């Protein structure tokens, strides 16, 4: 083959490759462009979020606070004292962190109501994924802080006393626990 033919074939190949690239790119979905770093609604968390408005008002009424969180203010504050150091985050130059009391309130509200992450996120004006992370971290911190106090590992003597109690009261030998106190007959 002469050099002219090779050059034309090479040019045609490059043009076909470019056309194929343009065609392929035109068929691809456009990349979603992030419109906000933080949505404007979420920026108003400190002024209009549930923690900064409603929860502060509920602290003035013991009965309503109890109904909202399923615990008294005193128990809330005691729990905050125990888990606060474990759930505190550091502010950065990019954003202010969510404080430990608000993090605990988000987790307890989720646990008390069983509402979805989305519902909690809207009312507290934080992101849905933020609620998911907070619930996981705070629940883990509550477990870490309270496991030794509330659920100590029974010793051998304790297991024997529990088994004796089940034998005496329910006539279940070698039983050391029950779920919901219900026996399921097979």
C-alpha positions in Angstrom: 0.0 0.0 0.0 1.2 3.4 -0.7 1.6 6.1 2.0 -1.4 8.1 0.7 -3.8 5.3 1.2 -2.5 4.5 4.6 -2.9 8.2 5.7 -6.5 8.2 4.4 -7.3 5.0 6.2 -5.7 6.4 9.4 -7.8 9.6 9.1 -11.0 7.7 8.5 -10.3 5.5 11.5 -9.7 8.5 13.7 -13.0 10.1 12.5 -14.9 6.9 13.1 -13.4 6.7 16.6 -14.4 10.3 17.4 -18.0 9.7 16.0 -18.3 6.6 18.2 -17.1 8.6 21.2 -19.6 11.4 20.6 -22.4 8.9 20.1 -21.5 7.0 23.2 -21.3 10.1 25.3 -24.6 11.4 24.0 -26.3 8.2 25.1 -25.0 8.4 28.6 -27.1 10.0 31.3 -25.8 13.4 32.3 -24.1 13.5 35.7 -26.2 14.9 38.4 -24.9 18.2 39.6 -25.0 18.7 43.3 -27.1 21.8 43.8 -26.4 22.3 47.5 -23.7 21.5 49.9 -26.3 21.8 52.6 -29.9 22.2 51.7 -31.3 25.6 52.7 -34.0 24.0 54.8 -31.4 22.2 56.9 -29.4 25.4 57.4 -32.2 26.7 59.6 -31.7 23.8 62.1 -30.5 26.1 64.9 -33.5 28.5 64.4 -36.3 26.1 63.5 -35.2 22.5 64.3 -37.2 20.4 66.7 -34.4 20.2 69.2 -33.9 23.9 69.4 -37.6 24.8 69.7 -39.8 22.0 70.9 -37.4 20.0 73.1 -36.4 23.3 74.9 -40.0 24.0 75.5 -40.7 20.4 76.7 -37.9 20.8 79.3 -40.3 23.3 81.0 -43.0 20.6 81.4 -42.0 17.3 83.1 -45.1 15.4 81.9 -44.7 16.3 78.2 -41.0 15.7 78.3 -41.7 12.2 79.6 -44.3 11.5 76.9 -42.0 12.8 74.2 -38.8 10.9 75.1 -40.3 8.1 77.3 -38.0 9.2 80.1 -37.8 12.0 82.6 -35.5 15.1 82.2 -33.4 13.8 85.1 -32.8 10.4 83.5 -32.1 12.2 80.1 -29.5 14.4 81.8 -28.0 11.5 83.7 -27.8 9.5 80.4 -26.3 12.5 78.7 -23.7 12.8 81.4 -22.7 9.1 80.8 -22.7 9.1 77.0 -21.9 12.7 76.3 -18.1 12.3 76.2 -18.5 9.3 73.8 -20.7 11.1 71.3 -19.2 14.6 71.2 -17.9 15.6 67.9 -15.4 18.4 67.0 -16.4 21.5 65.1 -14.4 22.0 61.9 -13.8 25.2 59.8 -16.4 23.8 57.3 -19.3 23.1 59.7 -20.5 23.1 63.3 -21.0 19.7 64.7 -24.3 18.5 66.2 -24.0 18.7 70.0 -24.2 15.6 72.2 -27.6 16.6 73.7 -29.1 17.0 70.3 -27.5 13.7 69.1 -28.9 11.9 72.1 -32.4 13.5 71.5 -32.4 12.3 67.9 -31.5 8.8 68.9 -34.0 8.6 71.8 -36.8 10.0 69.6 -36.1 7.4 67.0 -36.1 4.6 69.6 -39.2 6.0 71.4 -41.3 6.4 68.3 -40.0 4.0 65.7 -40.4 6.8 63.1 -38.4 6.5 59.9 -35.1 8.2 59.6 -36.6 10.5 57.0 -39.3 11.7 59.5 -36.7 12.3 62.2 -34.5 14.1 59.7 -37.2 16.5 58.6 -38.3 17.4 62.1 -34.7 17.9 63.5 -33.6 19.4 60.2 -30.6 17.2 59.6 -29.9 14.8 56.7 -31.4 11.3 56.6 -28.0 9.7 56.5 -26.9 11.9 59.4 -29.8 10.5 61.5 -28.7 6.9 60.5 -25.2 7.6 61.6 -26.3 9.3 64.8 -28.6 6.5 65.8 -26.0 3.9 65.3 -23.2 5.8 67.1 -25.4 6.9 70.1 -27.0 3.5 70.5 -23.5 2.0 70.6 -22.4 4.6 73.1 -25.4 3.9 75.3 -24.6 0.2 75.2 -20.9 0.9 76.0 -21.7 3.2 78.9 -24.4 1.1 80.5 -23.6 -2.5 79.8 -21.6 -3.1 83.0 -24.1 -1.2 85.2 -27.4 -2.6 83.7 -26.4 -6.0 82.3 -23.6 -7.4 84.4 -22.5 -10.9 83.3 -24.0 -13.4 85.8 -21.6 -15.5 87.8 -22.1 -19.3 88.2 -23.9 -18.8 91.5 -26.3 -16.4 89.8 -27.1 -18.8 87.0 -27.9 -21.5 89.5 -30.2 -19.2 91.5 -32.0 -18.2 88.3 -32.4 -21.8 87.3 -33.7 -22.7 90.8 -36.2 -19.9 90.6 -37.5 -21.2 87.2 -37.7 -24.7 88.6 -39.5 -23.6 91.8 -42.0 -21.2 90.2 -42.6 -22.7 86.8 -41.3 -26.3 87.1 -38.9 -25.7 84.2 -35.7 -27.5 85.0 -32.4 -26.1 83.8 -34.0 -22.8 82.5 -32.1 -19.6 82.9 -34.3 -17.2 81.0 -37.5 -16.6 79.1 -38.6 -14.3 76.3 -41.9 -12.5 77.0 -42.6 -15.2 79.7 -44.5 -17.3 77.1 -44.0 -21.0 76.5 -44.6 -22.0 72.9 -46.1 -25.5 72.6 -44.8 -27.4 69.5 
